[in-house]
Amino acid sequence: MTRGRPDDVQLLAAVAEPSRRLLLDGLLARGEATATMLAEDSPLTRQAIAKHLGVLDRVGLVESRRLGREVRYSVRADQLDRATQSMAELAAEWDNRLQTIKRLAESRQRSR
């Protein structure tokens, strides 16, 4: 079984939160945005968005740059690709596990 690197675990945990996925979608649509801009299209407060962006920044899914008093965020495509690859590998592992369980159950059913 393939074990993810600890940073992969943190990466997957970050994208597991639905609000963070919405923020990633918003950033992908805009290209770049501030927490205030993202709050305009969200039921979340600007402060909540800023906290979620901090988590995404720590795991490398977004990068920030200061422009005067504003902090602008954008998605790091390389990290998003890595998260997608990790999720695909995890899905494949679970598909294999479920197929094994199915074969065992069918084999047991036939032997009865």
C-alpha positions as CSV (number, residue, x, y, z in Angstrom):
1,M,0.0,0.0,0.0
2,T,1.3,3.5,-0.8
3,R,1.6,5.8,2.1
4,G,1.4,9.6,1.4
5,R,4.1,11.9,2.6
6,P,3.1,13.9,5.6
7,D,2.7,17.0,3.5
8,D,0.3,15.1,1.2
9,V,-1.8,14.4,4.2
10,Q,-1.9,18.1,5.1
11,L,-2.6,18.9,1.5
12,L,-5.6,16.5,1.3
13,A,-6.9,17.7,4.7
14,A,-6.8,21.3,3.4
15,V,-8.9,20.5,0.3
16,A,-11.3,18.3,2.3
17,E,-13.0,21.3,3.7
18,P,-15.8,22.5,1.4
19,S,-15.3,26.2,2.1
20,R,-11.7,25.9,1.0
21,R,-12.7,24.2,-2.2
22,L,-15.1,27.0,-2.9
23,L,-12.3,29.5,-2.3
24,L,-10.0,27.6,-4.7
25,D,-12.8,27.7,-7.3
26,G,-13.2,31.4,-6.8
27,L,-9.5,32.0,-7.2
28,L,-9.3,29.8,-10.2
29,A,-12.2,31.8,-11.8
30,R,-10.7,35.2,-10.9
31,G,-7.0,34.3,-11.3
32,E,-6.1,36.5,-8.3
33,A,-8.2,38.0,-5.5
34,T,-8.1,39.4,-2.0
35,A,-10.0,38.0,0.9
36,T,-12.4,41.0,0.6
37,M,-13.0,40.2,-3.1
38,L,-13.7,36.6,-2.3
39,A,-16.1,37.5,0.6
40,E,-18.3,39.4,-1.9
41,D,-19.2,36.1,-3.5
42,S,-19.4,34.0,-0.3
43,P,-21.6,33.6,2.7
44,L,-18.4,33.5,4.8
45,T,-17.0,36.6,6.5
46,R,-13.8,38.2,5.3
47,Q,-12.1,37.0,8.5
48,A,-13.1,33.4,7.9
49,I,-11.9,33.6,4.4
50,A,-8.6,35.0,5.5
51,K,-8.2,32.1,7.9
52,H,-9.0,29.5,5.2
53,L,-6.6,31.2,2.8
54,G,-3.9,31.0,5.5
55,V,-4.4,27.2,5.7
56,L,-4.3,27.0,1.9
57,D,-1.2,29.1,1.9
58,R,0.6,27.0,4.5
59,V,0.1,23.8,2.5
60,G,1.2,25.6,-0.7
61,L,-2.1,25.5,-2.6
62,V,-2.2,29.3,-2.9
63,E,0.5,31.9,-2.9
64,S,0.1,35.4,-1.6
65,R,1.7,38.7,-2.6
66,R,1.4,42.0,-1.0
67,L,0.4,44.9,-3.2
68,G,0.3,48.0,-1.0
69,R,-2.1,47.3,1.8
70,E,-3.7,44.4,0.0
71,V,-2.7,40.8,0.1
72,R,-3.6,39.1,-3.2
73,Y,-3.9,35.3,-3.5
74,S,-3.7,33.0,-6.5
75,V,-3.7,29.2,-6.9
76,R,-0.4,27.4,-7.3
77,A,-1.3,25.0,-10.2
78,D,1.7,22.7,-9.4
79,Q,0.4,22.0,-5.9
80,L,-3.2,21.7,-7.1
81,D,-2.0,19.1,-9.6
82,R,-0.1,17.3,-6.8
83,A,-3.3,17.2,-4.6
84,T,-5.3,15.9,-7.6
85,Q,-2.7,13.2,-8.2
86,S,-2.7,12.2,-4.5
87,M,-6.5,12.0,-4.5
88,A,-6.4,9.8,-7.6
89,E,-3.9,7.5,-6.0
90,L,-6.0,7.3,-2.9
91,A,-9.1,6.5,-4.9
92,A,-7.3,3.8,-6.8
93,E,-6.1,2.2,-3.5
94,W,-9.7,2.2,-2.2
95,D,-11.0,0.8,-5.5
96,N,-8.5,-2.1,-5.1
97,R,-9.6,-2.6,-1.4
98,L,-13.3,-2.7,-2.4
99,Q,-12.6,-5.1,-5.2
100,T,-10.8,-7.4,-2.7
101,I,-13.7,-7.2,-0.3
102,K,-16.2,-8.0,-3.1
103,R,-14.2,-11.0,-4.3
104,L,-14.0,-12.3,-0.7
105,A,-17.7,-11.9,-0.2
106,E,-18.6,-13.5,-3.5
107,S,-16.2,-16.4,-2.8
108,R,-17.7,-16.9,0.7
109,Q,-21.3,-16.8,-0.8
110,R,-20.4,-19.5,-3.4
111,S,-18.9,-21.7,-0.7
112,R,-22.1,-21.8,1.3
